Amino acid sequence: MKPGLLIVVVALMLGACRSREPLLPVEHVTLKGATVVDNGLLGWGPSDVQVLFTDALRQSRRFELLEEGEKDEKARRVKGAWALTLELPFTRESLKDGGSFTFAEVGVTLALERRGAESTDRYQVVGIGEVRVEGKEPEARRKAVREALRRAFSQVSEAAALQMAAADREDAALLQDLQSSDERVREFALHVLAERRNPASAPLLIRQLEEEDAQEVRQAIGALVEMKARAAIPALIELVKDQEIGFVQEVVFAIGEIGGAEAEAYLFTVAHGHDQPDVQAAAQQALDTLYASRKLATPEARDTDRAEH
């Protein structure tokens, strides 16, 4: 081989080694929920579900599964090991758009938790597997449900790897990820930035309030509350228009948690003028909590709050 070509090959090999992402350590996997324990449609017990899921993690080639027998020792040696909690919110069979075929659908929720010396990282990813049922006999239906479960596990394994990797990145890198062409990379970067209360995430979370998915909206509200993002108050006020009472109450409490002059003025108006007594009561409770938190604040914080009024 020519010297020049050899240098190129070595350089490519070294680059590949450097670009290979490190394995993400998983301390243990826990199953949770009645759908896992007793599921006639799936026809598997919890141990079968757990084996299938751990196989999906291994096949992704992104995780280091700490062996059960050496878990305690390895957990001490492996920094930042994650604990995973798996749930199956639903397994069902349904028609699509009035068609003649039914489809097996399985929903999967995976909670990710990593305990650190000063804080705990908590995230959640979801997946939905869908497979057409090719026959009416029980075995055909069970086969479709199991394949749907495999597909859902593949989705959440990939999503978990992206979310866990994002949790290891610095804020500057995550801000770059917000410009990624991959929607998932942007989403998981935003989750971490919001968890860290990085102000740069607030405009994106406010924009997320306009989504049709109720879960995404609630996640955005929760993140904005954690950040005490007062810039979100106008969007939250706009959000409650023509909504059912329960959701309005949720948003009212969120506005109270964020606080500030604009929040206080809105809560006062709602508490004394809304046409629904339940919403009035929620606003008054949020207002009372806001007043109480202000009294408990330090003198410096009280001075700042008055300046904002």
Secondary structure, 3 states (H helix, E strand, C coil): CCHHHHHHHHHHHHHHHHHCCCCEEEEEEEEECHHHHCCCCCCCCHHHHHHHHHHHHHHHCCEEECCHHHHHHHHHHCCCCEEEEEEEEEEEEEECCCCCCEEEEEEEEEEEEEECCCCEEEEEEEEEEEEECCCCCHHHHHHHHHHHHHHHHHHHHHHHHHHHHHHCCCHHHHHHHCCCCCHHHHHHHHHHHHHCCCHHHHHHHHHHCCCCCHHHHHHHHHHHHHHCCHHHHHHHHHHCCCCCHHHHHHHHHHHHHHCCHHHHHHHHHHHHHCCCHHHHHHHHHHHHHHHHHHHHCCHHHHHHHHHHC
